[in-house]
Amino acid sequence: MTLAAMPLYLKSHSWGEFVFDHAWAEAFHRAGRHYYPKLVSCVPFTPVAGPRVLTADGVDRAWSGRVLATAARELCKTVNASSLHVLFPPEEDVATLEEAGLMVRKDCQYHWMNRGYRDFEDFLSGFRSARRKKLLRERRRVSEAGIDFRVVTGDTLDDELLEKVFQMHALTFARRGQAPYLNRRCFRQLRDQLGGGMVVVLAERDSVPVACAISFRGGDALFGRYWGAAEEHNSLHFETCFYQGIEYCIREGLARFEPGAQGEHKLRRGFDPTVTWSAHWIAEPAFAAAIGNYLDREANWVDRYVIDARDQLPFHRTGERDDPEDHS
């Protein structure tokens, strides 16, 4: 009987992870050492926290985590991997991974939290006047361009529309000279297997799709988002990827919206700075010591950054009020 498991990938690159270790790989290269392959426990292309240690009913999770992380370290030697990386574990598993000898890394994302808003206007009512005006101006620009929005879920997404969504997604990568992370087959599998859990915001002009944001619904949250556009319009990205997602969460009563990694501009649009975690083991002691020192300094910086970032949120400060007539 299997008691617990830790899914792992043996990787020869660091793309699609959203926990950035390219500088570590470069340091290995400069020293004449090989950083790749490495062992990674993650959900590919998904910067979302979730269990990386899977346990059967009744099995102690902390014990399983220590045993599996230790076994994964030993596996590194067998497969000649330089390191082990556990990406986006839930916070409650971080101490267990640290006990197993992994170094903890702290980072920051931006998540929208539903504080019981009745609608988007109710959400904006908590903004300071100047920030509210700017956000409403962004929304007007999109509306004045003749663009409308609708939400389509995977269980109602036919082949023709799915192809249009994929083409817009691929075109956005092509403009940057890159191939899309996800191919047609993946899009079809996501639609067929997730059904209503695949949530696509469609921006349309004269009933023709011009942009899209692909997100995924799980539990009490919306996770996103893959962006694609066939046309460029002022503020279209913000409306499609953020504001429409917020409206969807409010309508559906979802507790939060995690729109992906990075993007400090999300602060000004009401997304809270939120700490995320990863854990790392480096086989080479000298490199482990250097990276450990770096992670300590980085964690202190992240702590300070989160405090400073909260000051950039657009919401009223305690005791602060707008002119009651100034809600344009």
HELIX and SHEET records of a PDB file:
HELIX    1   1 HIS A   22  ARG A   30  1                                   9    
HELIX    2   2 ARG A   61  VAL A   79  1                                  19    
HELIX    3   3 GLU A   91  GLU A   99  1                                   9    
HELIX    4   4 PHE A  120  LEU A  124  1                                   5    
HELIX    5   5 SER A  129  GLU A  144  1                                  16    
HELIX    6   6 GLY A  154  THR A  156  5                                   3    
HELIX    7   7 ASP A  159  ARG A  175  1                                  17    
HELIX    8   8 ARG A  184  LEU A  194  1                                  11    
HELIX    9   9 GLY A  195  GLY A  197  5                                   3    
HELIX   10  10 LEU A  236  PHE A  238  1                                   3    
HELIX   11  11 GLU A  239  TYR A  243  3                                   5    
HELIX   12  12 GLN A  244  GLU A  252  1                                   9    
HELIX   13  13 GLU A  264  ARG A  269  5                                   6    
HELIX   14  14 PRO A  285  ARG A  310  1                                  26    
SHEET    1   A 2 ALA A   4  ALA A   5  0                                        
SHEET    2   A 2 LEU A  54  THR A  55 -1                                        
SHEET    1   B10 TYR A   9  LYS A  11  0                                        
SHEET    2   B10 LYS A  38  SER A  41 -1                                        
SHEET    3   B10 SER A  83  LEU A  87  1                                        
SHEET    4   B10 ASP A 272  ILE A 282 -1                                        
SHEET    5   B10 MET A 103  MET A 113 -1                                        
SHEET    6   B10 ARG A 256  GLU A 258 -1                                        
SHEET    7   B10 ALA A 221  ALA A 229  1                                        
SHEET    8   B10 VAL A 208  GLY A 218 -1                                        
SHEET    9   B10 MET A 198  ARG A 205 -1                                        
SHEET   10   B10 ILE A 147  THR A 153 -1                                        
END                                                                             
